[in-house]
Amino acid sequence: MRFHNVEQNSEEWYELRGGKITGSALCKAMANYGKAFGEPAKKYAVSIALEQITGNAQPSGYSNEHMERGHEEEHLARMAYEEEYFAEVTNGGFFELDGIGCSPDGLVGEDGIIEIKSAIPSIHYARIKKQSFDSAYKWQLIGNMKMTGREWIDFISYCSGFPIGRQLYVYRLQASDYQKEYKMIDARIGEFKALIETVKNDILNCNYSIIEGK
């Protein structure tokens, strides 16, 4: 595994991600595990195939108010986490190996990483009541542990609308509890890489000129 100490959303960071399966989108490949890939995975394979062929990143072009709020509040969540847990969080950078990569929101010591999710009050409340992490982030969290080789990851939910002292909720996952899922990721990534190669072959070799009746 190679670590690049770059800032998220920087030009260098986007270049490093290009053509790679990334942790934030791992859920698309892992969906329907044991069955055929669904449409989100197929569309993702096309994006990666094009990045590998052209060398240019394919922008998602998608943003919403929740994502924008998350970017704005991430530093507040990190500061609150450092203060509450007496921990120093350093740049998460970008980790890569064999065509896959991930960008944790921060590194903690030699063993830990964090993933910050800013939330509206109702979602933050639901996470606290559930005393767990959102299932939608399962593969990102587990994948980030696997790809970084770290022993644990703290899922951080942050809500600025909650009372002081209640804005931060942290749930820790231990790598030792997810070795079965690590094997599932290895198996599925192998299948997904094969899908990418099929798409690349189609893009480069399919007939681009068809005239009916001739």
N, C-alpha and C positions, 0 to 999 in steps of 0.2 A: 504494500500500500504506500502510495506517495502522497505527501501532504504539501499543499501550496498555501502559503500564508498570504492570501489575497482577501480583499474586502468583498463581501457579497454585493452583487449588482454592479460591480465595477466592470470595465471593458475586458480586463484580463479574466475575470471570473466567468463572464459569458463565453469567452473563447475556450476556456478549459472545459466548460459543460458541453460544448458543441459536439454532437455525434455520440454522446454517452447516455446510458440509462442512468437517471438520477434518482436519488432517494425520495424526493418529493413526489415523483410520478411512479414510484415502484408499485403503488396500489393498483395501477392500471394493468400491469403485467400479472400481478398476483391474483387479480379478480378471477373467479371461476376456476380456481386452482384444481387441476386434475381433469379439466374439460377444455374445450376449444377456447381460444381467445375471443373476447367480446369486442364490440365496436370501439370502445375507448382505447383498448390495447392496439387494435389494428391501426387506428388513426395516429397513435403515438409512434408506432413502428414506421409509418410513412414519414413523420417528421424527422426521426433519427436517421432514417435511410437518406433523406435529402441532405441533412447536415453532413453525413459522412461522404456523400458524393460531391457536394458543392464546397464544403468547407465553411459554409455560412450557417450561423445559428438561425433557427426558425422561431421568430417571436410568437408568443402565445396571443398577444394582442388583447389579453383579457385582464380586466381589473375591476374592482368594485369598492364600495365605501368601506366594507369590512377589511379588505386587504390593505387599503390605504391607511386605515386606522391602525392596523397591526404594525405597519412599518413605522408609523409615528410613535407608537407606544412601546415598541420593543426595547428601547434603551431604558425606559422607566421600569419595565419588568425586570430587566437585567440588574439594574441598580437595587431594586427591592429584594431580589434574590440574593445578591451579594451581601446586603446588609443583614438579612434574616439568617442566612446560613454561614456567615463569616467566610465566604468563599470568594476567591478572585476568578472572574471569568475572562478568559482571553479569546482572541479572535478564532472563530470556527474554521475559517478558510475553506479549502476544498480538498477532499480526499478522493483519490482515483486509483483504480486497479482493473485491468483487463476489460476496459470499455464500460465500466460502471463508476459512479461517483456520488458524493453527497456533500452537503454543506451544513453541518450542525450550527446552531445559532451561537454556540460558544463551547469552549473547552474548560473543564474544571480539573485542575491538577493533572495527574498522569492517567487517571482512571475514568473520569466522567465527562459527559457532554450534556448539553441542554437543548431543548426544543421549546420555543416560546410561541404560545397561541393567545393573541389578544382576543377578548370575548365581550359580547354584549352581556348585560346582567343576567338575562334568562339562561344563556348557555353556561356562563360561569357558575350560576347556582346549580344547574343540572349536573355539572362535573363534580361539584362539592358533594351533592346528595348521593351521587353514584359512587364516590370515592374511587374513581378510576380515570382513565383517559378515554378520549373519544375513539370508537372503533374505526372511524374513518382514517385515523392517523396510525393505526396499528403497524402497517408495513413500513411506513416512513420511520417510525421510532425504532422498530426492530432492525430494519435495514441499516439505519445510521449506526447503531451499535456494532453490527456485523462489519460494515465497511470501514469503520474507524478502528476496530479492534479494542474498543473501550469496554470496561466492565459494567458500566451502568449509564442510563440516560434519565434525566429528570424532565418530565413533561410539565411545563409551566403554563398555567392558565392565569391570565392577568386581566382584571377588569377595573378600570379607573372609576367606574360608577359605584363600586362597592365602598363601604366604610373603610377608613384608614385602619390598617391592621388585618383587613379581610380581603384585600385586593389581590392577594397572591395565593394560588393553590398549587401545590407541587405533588406529583405522583412519580415515584421512582420505579423504573424497570431494571431488573438485573439480567445481564447477559446469560448467566447460568440457567435461567428459567426458560430460555427460548432457543435451546439448541436444536429442537425439532424444527422450529420455524426457519432456522439458519439453513438446514438441509432442504427445506421446501424452496427457499429462495434460490439456492444453487441449481436445483432441478428446473425451476421455472425460468430462470434467467437463461439457461442453456437453450430452452425451447424458444424463448423470445428472441435471442440472438439469431436463431435459425430463421425465424419469421422476418427479421430485419434483412437478412441476406436474400430471402426470397423476394421481398419488396424491391431491394436494390436491383436484383436481376431483372425484375419486371420493368422497372423504370428505364433501365439501360438497354434492354433488348426487345421489348414489345414493339409490335408494328405501330408506327405513328401515322401511317397514311393508308386509309381504307376508303375506296371508292366503290360503293355498291353498284352492281349491274355491269361492272367492267370485267 
